[in-house]
Amino acid sequence: MSLLQPALEDVWARHASPVVVDAGSGNAYLGFVLYELFLKNSEKGQLLSIDSSEELTARAKERAQRLGFERMAFQTANLTQAKLPERIHLLVALHACDTATDDALSLAVRRNADHVALVPCCQAEVAEQLKRSKGQSASMRALFEHPWHRREFGSHLTNVIRALALESFGYQVTVTELTGWEHSLKNELILGRRVHRENPSARAKLQALLAETGVSPGLVQSLSL
């Protein structure tokens, strides 16, 4: 939680009614921890957990009521169809699977989130596009010729694209390790803090990367990059 503390302290200091969104929340464990540590003893702020599973949402909602977490709200919805305030201040997504992480990132950008924290899970979209793509040089294709390499390279490329997408919209991005490999193999943390409206240099770099690798993930299309 220390990695999220600067973002939380920032939005609590600058906004009268800060909104935190836990996207693809599952059992909402992250949301409960954030509420306990940062919202419980504060007189302001709301935490909204969104998940597509009605069962998980109902279970988490009942737990929040039992704990008296009155400013913790729940919504059963796909991230692309969720009903949200016009402005959110911090969006977190912990192990939202495959393109759900991209839906969360796109949502954060469209709602002008001050901060974004993403821990991606499995990624298959870009690996499948690499498999079908024929435009790369022979040396580039050697990086993902074998299925194992294609899966790993596709996962890495996906997260590079995500980081560059955030930078394109003026976010200052840090990519770091969330926890040790002994706890989880899916432990890459992408942190973004919005400092500008846009970054043309990062957008140009992203477009060059897409052209060289021959991929065009849904995130790029949804954000018109």
Residue frames as a rotation matrix with the C-alpha (Angstrom) as fourth column:
MET 1
0.555 0.832 0.000 0.00
0.832 -0.555 0.000 0.00
0.000 0.000 -1.000 0.00
SER 2
0.121 -0.594 -0.796 2.98
0.374 -0.715 0.591 2.31
-0.919 -0.370 0.136 0.39
LEU 3
-0.776 -0.420 0.470 3.19
0.562 -0.122 0.818 2.50
-0.286 0.899 0.331 -3.41
LEU 4
-0.117 0.834 0.539 -0.34
0.794 -0.247 0.555 3.92
0.596 0.493 -0.634 -3.56
GLN 5
0.143 0.206 -0.968 -0.01
0.916 -0.398 0.051 6.22
-0.375 -0.894 -0.245 -0.58
PRO 6
-0.774 -0.452 -0.443 1.43
0.294 -0.877 0.381 9.22
-0.560 0.164 0.812 -2.49
ALA 7
-0.797 0.535 0.280 -1.46
0.219 -0.176 0.960 9.11
0.563 0.826 0.024 -4.97
LEU 8
0.104 0.879 -0.465 -4.07
0.858 0.157 0.489 8.90
0.503 -0.450 -0.738 -2.22
GLU 9
-0.111 -0.215 -0.970 -2.50
0.797 -0.602 0.042 11.67
-0.593 -0.769 0.238 -0.20
ASP 10
-0.956 -0.295 0.003 -2.37
0.225 -0.723 0.653 13.85
-0.191 0.625 0.757 -3.31
VAL 11
-0.517 0.820 0.245 -6.05
0.284 -0.105 0.953 13.48
0.808 0.562 -0.179 -4.27
TRP 12
0.228 0.592 -0.773 -7.18
0.947 0.049 0.316 13.85
0.225 -0.805 -0.549 -0.65
ALA 13
-0.399 -0.465 -0.791 -5.21
0.651 -0.750 0.113 17.08
-0.646 -0.470 0.602 -0.35
ARG 14
-0.976 -0.155 -0.156 -6.46
0.002 -0.716 0.698 18.61
-0.220 0.681 0.699 -3.60
HIS 15
-0.604 0.794 -0.072 -10.10
-0.066 0.040 0.997 17.51
0.794 0.607 0.029 -3.89
ALA 16
-0.492 0.506 0.708 -13.11
-0.867 -0.353 -0.351 18.10
0.072 -0.787 0.612 -1.65
SER 17
0.472 0.698 0.538 -14.83
-0.658 0.685 -0.311 14.85
-0.586 -0.207 0.783 -2.67
PRO 18
-0.486 -0.773 -0.408 -12.20
-0.855 0.324 0.404 12.41
-0.180 0.545 -0.819 -3.96
VAL 19
0.709 0.703 0.049 -13.43
-0.651 0.680 -0.336 9.37
-0.270 0.207 0.941 -5.88
VAL 20
-0.537 -0.829 0.157 -11.43
-0.729 0.550 0.408 6.12
-0.424 0.104 -0.900 -5.98
VAL 21
0.590 0.705 -0.394 -12.49
-0.807 0.506 -0.304 3.42
-0.015 0.498 0.867 -8.46
ASP 22
-0.416 -0.600 0.683 -11.47
-0.496 0.780 0.382 -0.22
-0.762 -0.180 -0.622 -8.06
ALA 23
0.204 0.487 -0.849 -11.98
-0.974 0.018 -0.224 -1.55
-0.094 0.873 0.478 -11.59
GLY 24
0.239 -0.043 -0.970 -12.53
-0.352 0.927 -0.128 -5.28
0.905 0.372 0.207 -12.07
SER 25
-0.045 -0.312 0.949 -12.58
-0.935 -0.322 -0.150 -5.58
0.353 -0.894 -0.277 -8.30
GLY 26
-0.412 -0.086 -0.907 -13.49
-0.016 0.996 -0.087 -9.27
0.911 -0.022 -0.412 -7.90
ASN 27
0.135 0.414 -0.900 -13.89
0.869 0.387 0.309 -9.88
0.476 -0.824 -0.308 -4.17
ALA 28
0.638 0.118 0.761 -12.91
0.026 -0.991 0.132 -6.22
0.770 -0.064 -0.635 -3.60
TYR 29
0.556 -0.489 -0.672 -10.07
0.831 0.333 0.446 -7.15
0.006 -0.807 0.591 -1.27
LEU 30
-0.533 -0.782 0.325 -7.97
0.782 -0.601 -0.163 -4.23
0.322 0.167 0.932 -2.50
GLY 31
-0.115 0.588 0.800 -10.90
0.028 -0.803 0.595 -1.86
0.993 0.091 0.076 -2.00
PHE 32
0.830 0.444 -0.337 -11.40
0.300 0.154 0.942 -3.02
0.470 -0.883 -0.006 1.58
VAL 33
0.102 -0.879 -0.466 -7.73
0.991 0.051 0.121 -2.52
-0.083 -0.474 0.876 2.37
LEU 34
-0.630 -0.324 0.706 -7.76
0.498 -0.866 0.047 0.97
0.596 0.381 0.706 0.85
TYR 35
0.313 0.829 0.464 -10.90
-0.002 -0.488 0.873 1.88
0.950 -0.274 -0.152 2.77
GLU 36
0.762 -0.033 -0.646 -9.49
0.617 0.338 0.711 0.60
0.195 -0.941 0.278 6.05
LEU 37
-0.111 -0.953 -0.281 -6.20
0.979 -0.154 0.136 2.43
-0.173 -0.260 0.950 5.65
PHE 38
-0.891 -0.396 0.222 -7.25
0.448 -0.846 0.289 5.69
0.073 0.357 0.931 3.99
LEU 39
-0.461 0.778 0.427 -11.01
-0.050 -0.504 0.863 6.30
0.886 0.376 0.271 3.96
LYS 40
0.038 0.573 -0.819 -12.20
0.764 0.512 0.394 4.91
0.644 -0.640 -0.418 7.26
ASN 41
-0.021 -0.129 -0.991 -10.82
0.908 -0.418 0.035 7.73
-0.419 -0.899 0.126 9.38
SER 42
-0.972 -0.226 0.069 -11.46
0.231 -0.848 0.477 10.45
-0.049 0.480 0.876 6.83
GLU 43
-0.309 0.905 -0.293 -14.61
0.130 -0.265 -0.955 12.51
-0.942 -0.334 -0.035 6.62
LYS 44
0.329 0.406 -0.852 -14.64
-0.758 -0.425 -0.495 12.61
-0.564 0.809 0.168 2.83
GLY 45
-0.635 -0.621 -0.460 -14.14
-0.765 0.422 0.486 10.43
-0.108 0.660 -0.743 -0.21
GLN 46
0.557 0.786 0.268 -15.89
-0.666 0.615 -0.421 7.52
-0.496 0.056 0.866 -1.89
LEU 47
-0.699 -0.710 0.085 -14.60
-0.535 0.599 0.596 4.16
-0.474 0.371 -0.798 -3.09
LEU 48
0.438 0.852 -0.288 -16.50
-0.815 0.241 -0.527 2.54
-0.380 0.465 0.800 -5.96
SER 49
-0.597 -0.574 0.561 -15.88
-0.308 0.809 0.500 -1.14
-0.741 0.126 -0.660 -6.75
ILE 50
0.318 0.662 -0.678 -16.94
-0.905 -0.002 -0.426 -2.40
-0.283 0.749 0.598 -10.18
ASP 51
-0.769 -0.515 0.379 -17.05
-0.365 0.840 0.402 -6.03
-0.525 0.171 -0.833 -11.26
SER 52
-0.500 0.566 -0.655 -18.97
-0.755 0.086 0.650 -8.01
0.425 0.820 0.385 -13.88
SER 53
-0.656 0.218 -0.723 -19.87
0.318 0.948 -0.003 -10.81
0.685 -0.232 -0.691 -11.43
GLU 54
0.132 0.812 0.569 -23.17
-0.438 -0.467 0.768 -10.24
0.889 -0.351 0.294 -9.66
GLU 55
0.722 0.120 -0.682 -22.28
0.422 0.703 0.572 -12.90
0.548 -0.700 0.457 -7.06
LEU 56
-0.251 -0.908 -0.335 -18.95
0.909 -0.102 -0.404 -11.30
0.333 -0.406 0.851 -6.14
THR 57
-0.599 0.079 0.797 -20.49
-0.043 -0.997 0.066 -7.83
0.800 0.005 0.600 -6.04
ALA 58
0.475 0.869 0.135 -23.30
-0.265 -0.004 0.964 -8.96
0.839 -0.494 0.229 -3.73
ARG 59
0.536 -0.349 -0.769 -20.85
0.746 0.621 0.239 -10.72
0.394 -0.702 0.593 -1.43
ALA 60
-0.575 -0.814 0.081 -18.56
0.710 -0.546 -0.444 -7.69
0.406 -0.198 0.892 -1.20
LYS 61
-0.315 0.549 0.774 -21.50
-0.242 -0.836 0.493 -5.34
0.918 -0.032 0.396 -0.64
GLU 62
0.733 0.600 -0.321 -22.75
0.099 0.372 0.923 -7.44
0.673 -0.708 0.213 2.26
ARG 63
0.137 -0.778 -0.613 -19.27
0.957 0.264 -0.121 -7.45
0.256 -0.570 0.781 3.80
ALA 64
-0.697 -0.399 0.596 -19.01
0.331 -0.916 -0.227 -3.65
0.636 0.038 0.770 3.50
GLN 65
0.180 0.854 0.489 -22.39
-0.336 -0.414 0.846 -3.22
0.925 -0.316 0.212 5.22
ARG 66
0.732 0.067 -0.678 -21.30
0.494 0.632 0.597 -5.54
0.468 -0.772 0.429 8.01
LEU 67
-0.205 -0.923 -0.324 -18.10
0.965 -0.137 -0.222 -3.54
0.161 -0.359 0.920 8.51
GLY 68
0.504 0.481 -0.718 -19.89
0.610 -0.786 -0.098 -0.20
-0.612 -0.388 -0.689 8.41
PHE 69
-0.670 -0.742 -0.006 -17.97
0.469 -0.430 0.772 1.02
-0.575 0.514 0.636 5.34
GLU 70
0.221 0.956 -0.194 -20.70
0.469 -0.278 -0.838 3.47
-0.855 0.094 -0.510 4.35
ARG 71
0.445 -0.106 -0.889 -18.73
-0.607 -0.766 -0.212 5.29
-0.659 0.634 -0.405 1.64
MET 72
-0.795 -0.587 0.154 -17.90
-0.314 0.615 0.724 2.09
-0.520 0.527 -0.673 -0.22
ALA 73
0.262 0.923 -0.281 -20.24
-0.713 -0.011 -0.701 1.53
-0.650 0.384 0.656 -3.17
PHE 74
-0.589 -0.406 0.699 -20.59
0.043 0.848 0.529 -1.40
-0.807 0.342 -0.482 -5.58
GLN 75
0.231 0.630 -0.742 -21.69
-0.827 -0.274 -0.491 -1.82
-0.512 0.727 0.457 -9.15
THR 76
-0.070 -0.171 0.983 -22.18
0.298 0.937 0.185 -4.95
-0.952 0.305 -0.015 -11.24
ALA 77
0.868 0.321 -0.378 -21.16
-0.216 -0.441 -0.871 -3.99
-0.446 0.838 -0.314 -14.76
ASN 78
0.391 -0.756 0.525 -18.69
0.919 0.296 -0.259 -4.41
0.041 0.584 0.811 -17.54
LEU 79
-0.248 -0.579 -0.777 -16.14
0.640 -0.700 0.318 -1.61
-0.727 -0.418 0.544 -17.31
THR 80
-0.928 -0.117 0.353 -17.14
0.361 -0.507 0.783 -0.27
0.088 0.854 0.513 -20.72
GLN 81
-0.191 0.950 0.246 -20.75
0.345 -0.170 0.923 0.12
0.919 0.262 -0.296 -19.51
ALA 82
-0.309 0.032 -0.950 -20.24
0.950 0.044 -0.308 1.19
0.032 -0.999 -0.044 -15.90
LYS 83
0.587 0.537 0.605 -22.03
0.422 -0.842 0.337 4.30
0.691 0.057 -0.721 -14.63
LEU 84
-0.135 -0.795 -0.591 -19.45
0.988 -0.066 -0.136 6.60
0.069 -0.603 0.795 -13.12
PRO 85
0.513 0.170 -0.841 -19.09
0.362 -0.932 0.032 10.17
-0.779 -0.321 -0.539 -11.90
GLU 86
0.985 -0.124 0.116 -17.91
0.052 -0.429 -0.902 12.55
0.162 0.895 -0.416 -14.61
ARG 87
0.238 -0.939 0.249 -14.60
-0.671 -0.344 -0.656 12.88
0.702 -0.011 -0.712 -12.75
ILE 88
0.941 -0.103 -0.324 -12.64
0.297 0.712 0.636 10.24
0.165 -0.694 0.700 -10.89
HIS 89
0.728 -0.649 0.223 -9.37
-0.683 -0.714 0.154 10.89
0.059 -0.264 -0.963 -9.10
LEU 90
-0.469 -0.843 0.263 -7.65
-0.823 0.525 0.218 7.53
-0.322 -0.114 -0.940 -8.63
LEU 91
0.684 0.617 -0.389 -8.30
-0.712 0.682 -0.170 4.34
0.160 0.393 0.905 -10.56
VAL 92
-0.410 -0.773 0.485 -6.82
-0.803 0.558 0.210 1.02
-0.433 -0.303 -0.849 -9.49
ALA 93
0.676 0.540 -0.501 -7.07
-0.702 0.679 -0.216 -2.32
0.223 0.498 0.838 -11.28
LEU 94
-0.239 -0.737 0.632 -5.54
-0.862 0.460 0.211 -5.40
-0.446 -0.495 -0.745 -9.65
HIS 95
-0.858 -0.241 0.454 -5.19
-0.056 0.922 0.384 -8.43
-0.511 0.304 -0.804 -11.94
ALA 96
0.313 0.898 -0.309 -8.03
-0.492 -0.125 -0.862 -7.43
-0.812 0.422 0.403 -14.27
CYS 97
-0.043 -0.420 0.907 -7.69
0.333 0.850 0.409 -10.22
-0.942 0.319 0.103 -16.82
ASP 98
-0.252 -0.183 0.950 -6.56
0.946 0.162 0.282 -9.70
-0.206 0.970 0.133 -20.42
THR 99
-0.508 0.024 0.861 -8.28
0.523 -0.786 0.330 -6.68
0.684 0.618 0.386 -22.03
ALA 100
0.611 0.718 -0.333 -10.12
0.699 -0.291 0.654 -5.74
0.373 -0.632 -0.680 -18.81
THR 101
-0.008 -0.703 -0.711 -6.94
0.778 -0.451 0.437 -3.93
-0.628 -0.550 0.551 -17.78
ASP 102
-0.848 -0.272 0.456 -7.16
0.521 -0.585 0.621 -1.95
0.098 0.764 0.638 -21.02
ASP 103
0.090 0.953 0.288 -10.81
0.620 -0.280 0.733 -1.13
0.779 0.113 -0.617 -20.32
ALA 104
0.570 0.059 -0.820 -9.75
0.790 -0.312 0.527 0.19
-0.225 -0.948 -0.224 -16.92
LEU 105
-0.488 -0.834 -0.258 -6.93
0.671 -0.547 0.501 2.26
-0.559 0.071 0.826 -18.41
SER 106
-0.656 0.316 0.686 -9.22
0.533 -0.449 0.717 3.69
0.535 0.836 0.126 -21.08
LEU 107
0.451 0.869 -0.203 -11.81
0.728 -0.227 0.647 4.54
0.516 -0.440 -0.735 -18.45
ALA 108
0.220 -0.459 -0.861 -9.20
0.803 -0.416 0.427 6.36
-0.554 -0.785 0.277 -16.37
VAL 109
-0.808 -0.567 0.157 -8.07
0.541 -0.612 0.577 8.47
-0.231 0.551 0.802 -19.31
ARG 110
-0.395 0.733 0.554 -11.62
0.523 -0.316 0.791 9.34
0.755 0.602 -0.259 -20.41
ARG 111
0.674 0.685 -0.277 -12.57
0.593 -0.278 0.756 10.38
0.441 -0.674 -0.593 -16.86
ASN 112
0.347 -0.609 0.713 -9.41
-0.219 -0.792 -0.569 12.46
0.912 0.041 -0.409 -16.42
ALA 113
0.887 -0.044 -0.459 -8.12
0.426 0.460 0.779 10.45
0.177 -0.887 0.427 -13.47
ASP 114
0.710 -0.668 0.221 -5.30
-0.702 -0.697 0.149 12.18
0.055 -0.261 -0.964 -11.59
HIS 115
-0.390 -0.838 0.382 -3.65
-0.864 0.477 0.164 8.83
-0.319 -0.266 -0.910 -10.82
VAL 116
0.654 0.486 -0.580 -3.75
-0.656 0.746 -0.115 5.32
0.377 0.455 0.807 -12.26
ALA 117
-0.346 -0.737 0.580 -2.39
-0.866 0.490 0.105 2.10
-0.362 -0.466 -0.807 -10.73
LEU 118
0.636 0.548 -0.543 -2.56
-0.746 0.617 -0.251 -1.09
0.197 0.565 0.801 -12.81
VAL 119
-0.401 -0.682 0.612 -1.36
-0.648 0.683 0.336 -4.61
-0.647 -0.261 -0.716 -12.03
PRO 120
0.037 0.457 -0.889 -2.01
-0.970 0.228 0.078 -6.53
0.238 0.859 0.452 -15.27
CYS 121
0.276 0.101 0.956 -2.93
-0.430 0.903 0.028 -10.20
-0.860 -0.419 0.293 -15.28
CYS 122
-0.220 -0.321 0.921 -2.88
0.600 0.700 0.387 -12.57
-0.769 0.638 0.039 -18.27
GLN 123
0.058 0.171 -0.984 -2.65
-0.586 -0.792 -0.172 -10.96
-0.808 0.586 0.054 -21.72
ALA 124
-0.138 -0.045 0.989 -3.63
0.490 0.865 0.108 -12.74
-0.861 0.500 -0.097 -24.92
GLU 125
0.779 0.608 -0.154 -4.82
0.177 -0.449 -0.876 -10.10
-0.602 0.655 -0.457 -27.39
VAL 126
0.489 -0.646 -0.587 -1.46
-0.806 -0.591 -0.021 -8.86
-0.333 0.483 -0.810 -28.63
ALA 127
-0.473 -0.664 0.578 0.08
-0.395 0.747 0.535 -12.35
-0.787 0.024 -0.616 -28.76
GLU 128
0.137 0.618 0.774 -2.74
0.561 0.595 -0.575 -13.43
-0.816 0.513 -0.265 -31.07
GLN 129
0.915 0.166 -0.367 -2.17
-0.152 -0.702 -0.696 -10.40
-0.373 0.693 -0.617 -33.28
LEU 130
0.008 -0.986 -0.168 1.55
-0.841 -0.098 0.532 -11.18
-0.540 0.137 -0.830 -33.46
LYS 131
-0.328 -0.070 0.942 0.70
0.126 0.985 0.117 -14.72
-0.936 0.158 -0.315 -34.58
ARG 132
0.505 0.657 0.559 -1.36
0.661 0.122 -0.741 -13.39
-0.555 0.744 -0.372 -37.51
SER 133
0.752 -0.191 -0.631 0.84
-0.341 -0.931 -0.126 -10.45
-0.563 0.310 -0.766 -38.44
LYS 134
0.620 -0.514 0.593 3.19
0.744 0.626 -0.235 -10.81
-0.250 0.587 0.770 -41.43
GLY 135
0.912 -0.093 0.399 4.66
0.153 -0.825 -0.543 -7.33
0.379 0.557 -0.739 -41.68
GLN 136
0.774 -0.630 0.063 7.72
-0.375 -0.376 0.848 -7.55
-0.510 -0.680 -0.527 -39.45
SER 137
0.174 -0.830 -0.530 11.31
-0.903 0.081 -0.423 -8.16
0.394 0.552 -0.735 -40.47
ALA 138
0.399 -0.079 -0.914 12.78
0.029 0.997 -0.073 -11.64
0.917 0.003 0.400 -40.04
SER 139
-0.680 -0.714 -0.166 14.84
0.220 0.017 -0.975 -10.51
0.700 -0.700 0.146 -37.06
MET 140
-0.569 0.564 0.599 11.77
-0.804 -0.535 -0.260 -9.02
0.173 -0.629 0.758 -35.38
ARG 141
0.452 0.806 -0.382 9.71
-0.709 0.584 0.394 -12.16
0.541 0.093 0.836 -35.99
ALA 142
-0.183 -0.610 -0.771 12.46
0.106 0.767 -0.633 -14.24
0.977 -0.198 -0.076 -34.37
LEU 143
-0.814 -0.127 0.567 11.48
-0.486 -0.387 -0.784 -12.62
0.319 -0.913 0.253 -31.05
PHE 144
-0.268 0.813 0.517 8.10
-0.753 0.158 -0.639 -14.37
-0.601 -0.560 0.570 -31.07
GLU 145
-0.379 0.070 -0.923 8.36
-0.785 0.503 0.361 -17.24
0.490 0.861 -0.136 -33.54
HIS 146
-0.759 0.067 -0.647 7.87
0.280 0.932 -0.232 -19.89
0.587 -0.357 -0.726 -30.86
PRO 147
0.218 0.975 0.042 4.54
0.347 -0.117 0.931 -19.96
0.912 -0.188 -0.364 -28.97
TRP 148
0.356 -0.133 -0.925 6.21
0.934 0.024 0.356 -19.59
-0.025 -0.991 0.133 -25.57
HIS 149
-0.705 -0.681 -0.197 8.21
0.656 -0.732 0.182 -16.60
-0.268 -0.001 0.963 -26.70
ARG 150
-0.583 0.555 0.593 5.15
0.273 -0.554 0.786 -15.14
0.765 0.621 0.172 -28.41
ARG 151
0.470 0.778 -0.417 3.16
0.652 0.012 0.758 -15.32
0.595 -0.628 -0.502 -25.19
GLU 152
0.190 -0.478 -0.858 5.92
0.887 -0.291 0.359 -13.71
-0.421 -0.829 0.368 -23.11
PHE 153
-0.842 -0.506 0.185 6.86
0.531 -0.718 0.450 -11.11
-0.095 0.477 0.874 -25.73
GLY 154
-0.284 0.836 0.469 3.19
0.425 -0.329 0.843 -10.32
0.859 0.439 -0.262 -26.30
SER 155
0.544 0.446 -0.711 2.68
0.819 -0.096 0.566 -9.79
0.184 -0.890 -0.417 -22.57
HIS 156
-0.255 -0.742 -0.620 5.70
0.764 -0.547 0.341 -7.50
-0.592 -0.387 0.707 -22.34
LEU 157
-0.858 -0.054 0.511 4.71
0.438 -0.595 0.674 -5.59
0.267 0.802 0.534 -25.48
THR 158
0.144 0.988 0.049 1.17
0.697 -0.136 0.704 -5.15
0.702 -0.067 -0.709 -24.13
ASN 159
0.532 0.055 -0.845 2.45
0.797 -0.368 0.478 -3.46
-0.285 -0.928 -0.240 -20.99
VAL 160
-0.645 -0.750 -0.142 4.87
0.608 -0.617 0.500 -1.27
-0.463 0.236 0.854 -22.93
ILE 161
-0.566 0.536 0.626 1.94
0.483 -0.399 0.779 -0.12
0.667 0.744 -0.033 -25.08
ARG 162
0.474 0.779 -0.410 -0.09
0.783 -0.160 0.601 0.59
0.403 -0.606 -0.686 -21.93
ALA 163
0.073 -0.536 -0.841 2.67
0.771 -0.505 0.389 2.69
-0.633 -0.677 0.376 -20.44
LEU 164
-0.878 -0.434 0.203 3.15
0.452 -0.607 0.654 4.65
-0.161 0.666 0.728 -23.66
ALA 165
-0.168 0.904 0.392 -0.60
0.664 -0.191 0.723 5.17
0.729 0.382 -0.568 -23.98
LEU 166
0.578 0.334 -0.745 -0.67
0.807 -0.374 0.458 6.75
-0.126 -0.865 -0.485 -20.54
GLU 167
-0.355 -0.796 -0.489 2.34
0.599 -0.596 0.535 8.90
-0.718 -0.103 0.689 -21.36
SER 168
-0.686 0.127 0.716 0.63
0.656 -0.317 0.685 10.01
0.314 0.940 0.134 -24.57
PHE 169
0.329 0.898 0.293 -2.14
0.538 -0.433 0.723 11.53
0.776 -0.080 -0.626 -22.48
GLY 170
0.183 -0.351 0.918 0.24
-0.384 -0.886 -0.262 13.41
0.905 -0.304 -0.297 -20.24
TYR 171
0.984 0.145 0.102 0.81
-0.152 0.392 0.907 10.89
0.092 -0.908 0.408 -17.46
GLN 172
-0.046 -0.987 0.154 4.18
-0.942 -0.008 -0.335 10.53
0.332 -0.160 -0.930 -15.79
VAL 173
0.802 0.443 -0.401 4.62
-0.396 0.896 0.199 6.75
0.448 0.000 0.894 -15.71
THR 174
-0.278 -0.826 0.490 6.59
-0.959 0.271 -0.087 4.49
-0.061 -0.494 -0.867 -13.39
VAL 175
0.606 0.382 -0.697 6.81
-0.441 0.891 0.105 0.73
0.662 0.244 0.709 -13.95
THR 176
-0.384 -0.717 0.581 7.92
-0.886 0.109 -0.451 -1.27
0.260 -0.688 -0.678 -10.96
GLU 177
-0.615 0.103 -0.781 7.50
0.139 0.990 0.022 -4.53
0.776 -0.095 -0.624 -9.07
LEU 178
0.279 0.813 0.511 4.45
-0.553 -0.299 0.777 -4.86
0.785 -0.499 0.366 -6.84
THR 179
0.697 -0.039 0.716 5.65
-0.627 0.451 0.635 -7.85
-0.347 -0.892 0.290 -4.84
GLY 180
-0.352 -0.923 0.159 8.33
-0.735 0.377 0.563 -10.53
-0.579 0.081 -0.811 -4.96
TRP 181
-0.322 0.167 -0.932 8.26
-0.799 0.480 0.362 -13.28
0.508 0.861 -0.021 -7.57
GLU 182
-0.971 -0.074 -0.226 7.79
0.045 0.876 -0.480 -15.81
0.234 -0.477 -0.848 -4.78
HIS 183
-0.579 0.811 -0.087 4.29
-0.037 -0.132 -0.991 -14.39
-0.814 -0.570 0.106 -4.19
SER 184
0.586 0.795 0.153 3.08
0.181 0.055 -0.982 -13.88
-0.790 0.603 -0.111 -7.75
LEU 185
-0.385 -0.681 0.623 4.44
0.788 0.108 0.606 -14.09
-0.480 0.724 0.495 -11.29
LYS 186
0.091 0.501 0.861 1.97
0.767 -0.586 0.260 -11.34
0.635 0.637 -0.437 -12.26
ASN 187
0.342 -0.061 -0.938 3.53
0.870 -0.357 0.341 -8.54
-0.355 -0.932 -0.069 -10.26
GLU 188
-0.663 -0.547 0.511 4.22
0.714 -0.666 0.214 -5.67
0.223 0.506 0.833 -12.67
LEU 189
0.187 0.690 -0.700 2.82
0.789 -0.529 -0.311 -2.39
-0.585 -0.494 -0.643 -11.37
ILE 190
-0.455 -0.223 0.862 2.16
0.758 -0.605 0.243 0.48
0.468 0.764 0.444 -13.77
LEU 191
0.020 0.389 -0.921 1.71
0.791 -0.570 -0.224 3.81
-0.612 -0.724 -0.319 -11.98
GLY 192
-0.355 -0.099 0.930 0.59
0.780 -0.580 0.236 6.95
0.515 0.809 0.283 -13.77
ARG 193
-0.071 0.289 -0.955 0.27
0.695 -0.672 -0.255 10.51
-0.715 -0.682 -0.153 -12.49
ARG 194
0.427 0.304 0.852 -1.21
0.878 -0.363 -0.310 13.08
0.215 0.881 -0.422 -14.83
VAL 195
-0.113 -0.574 -0.811 1.05
0.631 -0.672 0.388 16.10
-0.768 -0.468 0.438 -15.19
HIS 196
-0.843 -0.120 -0.525 0.19
-0.298 -0.708 0.640 17.38
-0.449 0.696 0.561 -18.71
ARG 197
0.229 0.950 -0.213 -2.73
-0.711 0.014 -0.703 17.31
-0.665 0.313 0.679 -21.13
GLU 198
0.995 0.057 0.086 -0.78
0.018 0.725 -0.688 15.32
-0.101 0.686 0.720 -23.70
ASN 199
0.141 -0.989 0.032 2.69
-0.316 -0.015 0.949 14.20
-0.938 -0.144 -0.315 -24.75
PRO 200
0.777 0.226 -0.588 3.20
-0.608 0.027 -0.793 14.23
-0.163 0.974 0.158 -28.56
SER 201
-0.200 -0.942 -0.269 6.65
-0.954 0.250 -0.165 12.64
0.222 0.223 -0.949 -28.25
ALA 202
-0.636 0.023 0.771 5.27
-0.401 0.844 -0.357 9.61
-0.659 -0.536 -0.528 -26.41
ARG 203
0.473 0.873 0.113 2.43
-0.275 0.269 -0.923 9.30
-0.837 0.406 0.368 -28.92
ALA 204
0.512 -0.372 -0.774 4.91
-0.846 -0.063 -0.529 9.31
0.148 0.926 -0.347 -31.82
LYS 205
-0.603 -0.770 0.208 6.99
-0.797 0.587 -0.139 6.66
-0.015 -0.250 -0.968 -30.07
LEU 206
-0.260 0.613 0.746 3.89
-0.248 0.705 -0.665 4.52
-0.933 -0.357 -0.031 -29.56
GLN 207
0.724 0.587 -0.363 2.81
-0.464 0.026 -0.885 4.83
-0.510 0.809 0.291 -33.18
ALA 208
0.074 -0.795 -0.603 6.29
-0.952 0.125 -0.281 3.83
0.298 0.594 -0.747 -34.36
LEU 209
-0.724 -0.318 0.612 6.24
-0.569 0.777 -0.270 0.78
-0.390 -0.543 -0.744 -32.08
LEU 210
0.179 0.889 0.421 2.82
-0.233 0.454 -0.860 -0.28
-0.956 0.056 0.288 -33.35
ALA 211
0.703 0.048 -0.710 3.97
-0.704 -0.092 -0.704 0.06
-0.099 0.995 -0.031 -36.95
GLU 212
-0.275 -0.926 -0.257 7.13
-0.926 0.327 -0.190 -1.95
0.260 0.186 -0.947 -36.33
THR 213
-0.812 -0.028 0.583 5.41
-0.339 0.836 -0.432 -4.78
-0.475 -0.548 -0.688 -34.47
GLY 214
-0.804 0.508 -0.309 2.28
-0.225 0.223 0.949 -4.85
0.551 0.832 -0.065 -36.62
VAL 215
-0.547 0.646 -0.532 -0.20
0.830 0.501 -0.245 -4.92
0.109 -0.576 -0.811 -33.73
SER 216
-0.680 0.423 0.599 -3.20
-0.281 -0.905 0.320 -2.72
0.677 0.049 0.734 -33.00
PRO 217
-0.785 0.358 -0.506 -4.79
0.610 0.592 -0.527 -3.63
0.111 -0.722 -0.683 -29.65
GLY 218
0.141 0.977 0.161 -8.24
0.849 -0.203 0.488 -2.48
0.509 0.068 -0.858 -28.65
LEU 219
0.229 -0.117 -0.966 -6.78
0.763 -0.594 0.253 0.03
-0.604 -0.796 -0.047 -26.18
VAL 220
-0.778 -0.607 -0.158 -5.15
0.353 -0.632 0.690 1.98
-0.519 0.481 0.706 -29.01
GLN 221
-0.652 0.607 0.455 -8.39
0.510 -0.093 0.855 2.01
0.561 0.789 -0.249 -30.97
SER 222
0.278 0.840 -0.465 -10.57
0.927 -0.108 0.359 3.00
0.252 -0.531 -0.809 -28.02
LEU 223
0.269 -0.273 -0.924 -8.33
0.529 -0.760 0.379 5.97
-0.805 -0.590 -0.060 -27.23
SER 224
0.961 0.157 0.229 -7.84
0.274 -0.397 -0.876 6.90
-0.047 0.905 -0.424 -30.90
LEU 225
0.407 -0.895 -0.185 -4.06
-0.254 -0.305 0.918 6.69
-0.878 -0.326 -0.351 -30.61
